[in-house]
Amino acid sequence: MTKPIPDIVVGRLPIYLRALSFLAAEGTQVTSSHDLGKRLGISAAQIRKDLSFFGEFGKQGTGYNVGYLREQLLRILKVDREWPIALIGVGDLGRALAHYGGFVDRGFRIVALFDSDPTKIGQRLGDLEIMSMDRLAEVVRERGIQMAMIAVPAKAAQKVAEACVAAGVKAILNYAPITLKVPEGALVQHTDPVTHLQRMTYYL
């Protein structure tokens, strides 16, 4: 039986992918774990160990082919395709996320917007119409959505997460400042800018 890959290792792969994408854009064809480590503040030994979980991608003394390693990480992370995403909560943060242009070229596209505020339902943001939460399950099924982003107030987030999972969503990125509980088999990642700011103020 294959040993599971540690989640902390999986969490570093997108960081490596981002660095490789920058290198490719600069026209760099070959890099090394040492060069990547200097860019990212991660030891060369750690980078080599992380990549070794997935195979051998470079040769000692010659380093990594940037294009090839980038393609392999895209495949491993399954972002060599485009993932449709539902965005729930179209307040200030939700609107900013809906307008953000950095998702598409990294494998994600917001394809549906939902809100519980009747005054917002029917409004359009770009090509998308804001829909009622009543349509969540129907739209998730029709558009093959497996991922959702939640940008609602903390008091509403747990209920929204439960509705997402019931509708068939398997992975949630939560912007609400609350820890969500989801059933086994569903994934949730939390991103609260305030907790990161508070972590930094400790050192100031």
N, C-alpha and C positions, 0 to 999 in steps of 0.2 A: 504494500500500500504506500502511495506517495505521501511524504510528509507535507502537511500544509505549510504554505509560505507565511512567515510571520507578517502580521499586518503592518508593522513598522517598516518592513522592507517594501511592501507594496506601496506604502505612503511616500517612500522616497522616489519611486519610479517616475511619477509625473514631474518631479523636480529635475531628474536627469533628462527626461524628454524635453522639457522646456529649454534646458541648456543646449541640448543637441539641436533644437530648432533654431536657436539663435546662431549657433556655429554654422549650420547649413545656410542660413540667410546671409552670413558674412562670407560665404564661399569656402569655408574651411572643410577640407575633405577627410583629414585624419586628426584624431585627438587621442589623448591617453588618460588613464585614471588620475594621473598626477595633475594634468591640466584641468580636467573636470573638477577635481577636488579643490584646486586653487580658486576656481570660479565660484564654487558652491559652499566653501567652508566645511567640506566633508573630507575625511581622510581617503587617500587613494586606496588603502587596504579595504576600507568599508565599501567603497564603490565596487571594487573587484568582487568582494564577498557577496554583495547584494545581487550583482549580475550573474554570479555563478549559480544561483538558485534556478536560473532559467536556461542555462546553457553556456557554451563558450562562444563569445562574440569578438574576441580580439586575439592577437598573438603577441607573446612577450617580445618586446623590442620594437614592435611595429605599431602597437596601439590599436585603436578602434577606427574602422571606417564609419564616418559620421552618418552618412546616408543609410548604410545598412543597419547600424545600431538603432538609429531613429525608427526605421521601418519595423524592426523587431519589437521595440517598446510600444509602438502604436498597436501592433498585433497583440502583444501580451496584455495590454490595458484595454483592448477591444475598442480603441478609438480610431481604428482604420476604417470606420463606418460613421454614420451620423445617428446620434441618439435623440429621439424626440422627447421633449420635456414639457410637463405642465407646470405653470407658475400660478401659485395660489396666494392671493393677496396683492392687490394692485394699488397700494398706497404709494408714498414717496419712494420707499426702497424698491417695491415691486416694479414701479415704472422705470426706475434706474436700471434694474436688472433686465427688463424687457427691451430697453434701448441699448444695452451694452453690446458692443459689436465683437467682443472677444470670444464668444462661445462657439460660433460657427466654424471658425478655422481650427478649432481644437476638438471637434467631434460632437458638438451639442447644438441643438436648435430648439428654442422655445416655440412650440406649435399650438399652445392653448393657454388662455388666460382665464382665471376664475376669481370671483369675489362674492361676498355675501351682501354687499351694500347695494340695495336696489337702484340707487342713483347712478351707480357705475355700470351696471349691467346694460349691455347694448352699445356702450361707448367703444370706440376703436383706438387701438394703439398700433400705428403702422398698418400692417396687413391683418392684424388679429382683432377679433371682437371679444370683449370681456363677457364671459358667460356666467350664469348662475351655478352655484355649487350643486344644484339639483341635477345638472347635466354631467357631472364629473365621471361617473361610472360609464355612461354611454360614450363619451368622447375618448376616455382612456382606452376603451375596447376598440372603437372605430379607428383610432389613429395609432394603435400599437404602442402606447406610452407605457414605459416601465419605470420612468424616473420623474420625480416632482421636486420643485423648490417651494418651500413654505416661507412666505414673508408677511405673516399676519401677527397681530399682537400676541403676547405670551399667553394670555388667558384663553385664546382661541386655538392655540397651536396643537394641543393634544387631540382635540376633537377633529381638527383638520387632518392630522396624521392618521387617525383611525379611519376616516373617510377615504383617504388615499389608499391605504392598505386594503380596505374592503373593496375598492374599485379595481384592484389588481396592480397597483403601483408596488414595485419591489425595492426601490431605493429612494431615499428622501434626503435632500440637503435642507437643513433647518436654519433659518436666519433668526428665528424668534429666540429671545433670551431665556430659554427654558429647556431642560433636558426631557426629551420625548421618550416614551416607552412604546416600543413596537413589538409585535409578536416575532418569535423565532422564524427566520427565513426572510425577514425584511431587514434592510440596512438603513441606518440613519447616520448622517454626519452633521455635527453642529458647528456653526460658524458665527460666533458672537464677537464683534470687534471690541466691545467693552472689556471682555475678559482678557483679551490680548493687551489692551492698553493698561489694565490693572497689573498684569504680569510685568510690564515694562516699568511702571512707576515704582515697583519694589526696588529696582536697581538705581533709581534716580536720586 
